[in-house]
Amino acid sequence: MAKTLFVNGTLMRGLALHGNLAGAEFLGEFRTRPVYRMHSINDVHPGMYRVETGGVAVAGEMYRMSDETWARVEAGEPSHLYCGPVELDDGSVVDGILYPRGQVTAAHPDISGFGDWRAYMASRTGTIEAEPYAMPFNPATAALLIIDMQRDFLEPGGFGETLGNDVSLLRGAIAPCKALLDAARARGMLVIHTREGHSPDLGDCPPTKLARGRLQTGIGDAGPMGRILVRGEAGHDIIPELYPVAGEPVIDKPGKGAFHATDLEARLRNRGIRTLLVCGVTTEVCVHTTVREANDRGFECLVVSDATGSYFPEFQRVGLDMIKAQGGIFGWVAPSATVLAVLVPGGQGERTSP
């Protein structure tokens, strides 16, 4: 049986705080009667409850969903949120997402004056201290893009190591990537992972790529973790430390850039994303190519220096220098600690714009 649900905040459709709404039918934007108050719960989600006096109208979105989708939504809601009756301005009463008034603390600012979660989040726009200068940043229109953190590239015994590379130079990026991933998930940001690889028949791999390097064991050949750079093989998959959770898109790309022959751009446009926090490997190849592609498509990119890596230390240094050169010709560069200071609620690195 179909269920109709009011979601306060107007955040789900545009920014997809919860991927578990996938499959739900969007019915439009609605507004409640002026009998509610709304608080920011750690800048992760809105908390709305009914009051007898002093209430405001709250904007939200209506969805129709199957019982299966509803069960997924209910299971995926943060602590304390629950489904209860919500009064709309047309006089109807529907099921909606509410928050217990008793759970609101002084750490949860009252944002009722905005009447809209997205408007509040837009007001939180600040800056990240980066090179070559501070970058304007709004988490509501930003995504974390984690590039090619695959087993064959990062794990001992994988394809990267069989080529004579020191994988420890890449593994240093894992902990900063994990910290960023945890913070982005907690903040409700869009997180996208990429994997470089090809279909089992190698039909999407150019002959020039297959031949380049004159490798004894190359793309499509049997390697330590299955066929090299072939989708579905163990080595092609993302490392366990950063493995995607349900709702996080994984872009399987046949080239170095994440935009080439993929739906990445469409996904970003559909979510209203304008800024990319970029991490992953390797800095001078897939990270650089993706940032250049993003730059040409009008996206702003910040490359997180210690959350990227290269098998060649000099390439790592020069690769980062090239991104921020000439006033940020391709984007910005900053360490993970600086980015986390902005992403984590209460962080000290964010300067809120007036």
QUIVENKA-V503460 format. One record per backbone hydrogen bond with DSSP energy under -1.0 kcal/mol. CO is the residue of the C=O (numbers start at 1). NH is the residue of the N-H. E is the energy in kcal/mol with one decimal. If there is no record, write none. Layout:
co->CO nh->NH e->E
co->CO nh->NH e->E
This chain:
co->3 nh->65 e->-2.7
co->5 nh->63 e->-2.3
co->6 nh->97 e->-1.8
co->7 nh->61 e->-2.2
co->11 nh->15 e->-1.8
co->12 nh->16 e->-1.9
co->18 nh->21 e->-1.6
co->19 nh->22 e->-1.8
co->21 nh->24 e->-2.5
co->25 nh->64 e->-2.5
co->28 nh->62 e->-2.5
co->30 nh->60 e->-2.6
co->31 nh->89 e->-2.6
co->33 nh->35 e->-2.4
co->35 nh->51 e->-2.5
co->36 nh->56 e->-2.9
co->37 nh->49 e->-2.0
co->38 nh->111 e->-2.4
co->39 nh->47 e->-2.8
co->40 nh->42 e->-1.2
co->41 nh->44 e->-2.0
co->41 nh->45 e->-1.0
co->45 nh->41 e->-2.5
co->47 nh->39 e->-2.2
co->48 nh->99 e->-2.8
co->49 nh->37 e->-2.4
co->56 nh->36 e->-1.4
co->58 nh->32 e->-2.0
co->59 nh->9 e->-2.3
co->60 nh->30 e->-2.6
co->61 nh->7 e->-3.2
co->62 nh->27 e->-3.2
co->63 nh->5 e->-2.8
co->64 nh->25 e->-3.5
co->65 nh->3 e->-3.1
co->66 nh->70 e->-2.7
co->67 nh->71 e->-2.4
co->68 nh->72 e->-1.7
co->69 nh->73 e->-2.6
co->70 nh->74 e->-3.0
co->71 nh->75 e->-2.1
co->72 nh->76 e->-1.5
co->78 nh->81 e->-1.1
co->82 nh->98 e->-3.2
co->84 nh->96 e->-2.3
co->86 nh->94 e->-2.5
co->87 nh->33 e->-2.4
co->88 nh->91 e->-2.0
co->92 nh->88 e->-2.8
co->94 nh->86 e->-3.2
co->95 nh->6 e->-2.8
co->96 nh->84 e->-2.5
co->98 nh->82 e->-2.2
co->100 nh->103 e->-1.8
co->101 nh->104 e->-1.5
co->105 nh->108 e->-2.0
co->109 nh->40 e->-2.3
co->111 nh->114 e->-1.8
co->115 nh->59 e->-2.8
co->116 nh->120 e->-1.9
co->117 nh->121 e->-2.6
co->118 nh->122 e->-2.3
co->119 nh->123 e->-1.4
co->122 nh->125 e->-1.4
co->125 nh->353 e->-2.2
co->126 nh->137 e->-3.2
co->128 nh->135 e->-2.7
co->131 nh->333 e->-2.2
co->135 nh->128 e->-2.4
co->137 nh->126 e->-3.0
co->138 nh->141 e->-1.9
co->139 nh->142 e->-1.1
co->141 nh->274 e->-3.1
co->141 nh->275 e->-2.0
co->143 nh->277 e->-2.9
co->144 nh->192 e->-2.8
co->145 nh->279 e->-2.4
co->146 nh->194 e->-2.0
co->147 nh->281 e->-2.3
co->148 nh->150 e->-2.2
co->149 nh->239 e->-2.3
co->150 nh->154 e->-1.8
co->151 nh->155 e->-2.6
co->152 nh->160 e->-3.1
co->155 nh->158 e->-2.0
co->158 nh->162 e->-2.0
co->159 nh->163 e->-1.1
co->160 nh->165 e->-1.6
co->161 nh->164 e->-2.0
co->166 nh->169 e->-1.6
co->167 nh->170 e->-1.2
co->167 nh->171 e->-2.3
co->168 nh->172 e->-1.1
co->170 nh->173 e->-2.1
co->171 nh->174 e->-1.5
co->173 nh->177 e->-2.2
co->174 nh->178 e->-2.8
co->175 nh->179 e->-2.3
co->176 nh->180 e->-2.2
co->177 nh->181 e->-2.7
co->178 nh->182 e->-2.6
co->179 nh->183 e->-2.1
co->180 nh->184 e->-2.8
co->181 nh->185 e->-2.4
co->182 nh->186 e->-2.3
co->183 nh->187 e->-1.9
co->184 nh->189 e->-2.4
co->190 nh->144 e->-2.5
co->192 nh->146 e->-2.8
co->193 nh->251 e->-3.4
co->195 nh->253 e->-2.7
co->198 nh->231 e->-2.9
co->199 nh->202 e->-2.5
co->202 nh->205 e->-1.6
co->206 nh->210 e->-1.8
co->207 nh->211 e->-2.2
co->208 nh->212 e->-1.7
co->211 nh->214 e->-1.8
co->218 nh->221 e->-2.1
co->221 nh->228 e->-2.7
co->223 nh->226 e->-1.4
co->225 nh->235 e->-2.5
co->226 nh->223 e->-1.7
co->227 nh->230 e->-1.2
co->228 nh->220 e->-2.5
co->229 nh->198 e->-1.7
co->230 nh->233 e->-1.9
co->234 nh->237 e->-1.0
co->235 nh->152 e->-2.7
co->237 nh->151 e->-2.9
co->239 nh->242 e->-1.4
co->240 nh->243 e->-1.4
co->245 nh->248 e->-2.2
co->249 nh->193 e->-2.5
co->251 nh->195 e->-2.4
co->253 nh->197 e->-2.2
co->259 nh->262 e->-1.3
co->263 nh->267 e->-2.2
co->264 nh->268 e->-2.4
co->265 nh->269 e->-2.7
co->266 nh->270 e->-2.5
co->267 nh->271 e->-1.1
co->268 nh->273 e->-2.5
co->269 nh->272 e->-1.4
co->274 nh->300 e->-2.6
co->275 nh->143 e->-2.1
co->276 nh->302 e->-2.8
co->277 nh->145 e->-3.0
co->278 nh->304 e->-2.6
co->279 nh->147 e->-2.8
co->280 nh->309 e->-1.1
co->282 nh->287 e->-2.3
co->283 nh->288 e->-1.3
co->285 nh->289 e->-2.7
co->286 nh->290 e->-2.0
co->287 nh->291 e->-2.5
co->288 nh->292 e->-2.5
co->289 nh->293 e->-2.3
co->290 nh->294 e->-2.7
co->291 nh->295 e->-2.5
co->292 nh->296 e->-2.0
co->294 nh->299 e->-2.4
co->295 nh->298 e->-1.4
co->300 nh->276 e->-3.1
co->301 nh->332 e->-2.6
co->302 nh->278 e->-2.9
co->303 nh->334 e->-1.8
co->304 nh->307 e->-1.1
co->307 nh->280 e->-2.4
co->309 nh->283 e->-2.0
co->312 nh->316 e->-1.9
co->313 nh->317 e->-2.1
co->314 nh->318 e->-2.4
co->315 nh->319 e->-2.9
co->316 nh->320 e->-1.9
co->317 nh->321 e->-2.2
co->318 nh->322 e->-2.4
co->319 nh->323 e->-1.2
co->320 nh->324 e->-1.5
co->323 nh->330 e->-2.0
co->323 nh->331 e->-1.4
co->325 nh->329 e->-2.9
co->332 nh->303 e->-3.1
co->333 nh->131 e->-2.7
co->334 nh->305 e->-1.8
co->335 nh->339 e->-1.6
co->336 nh->340 e->-3.2
co->337 nh->341 e->-1.5
co->339 nh->342 e->-1.2
co->339 nh->343 e->-2.2
co->340 nh->344 e->-2.7
co->344 nh->347 e->-2.3
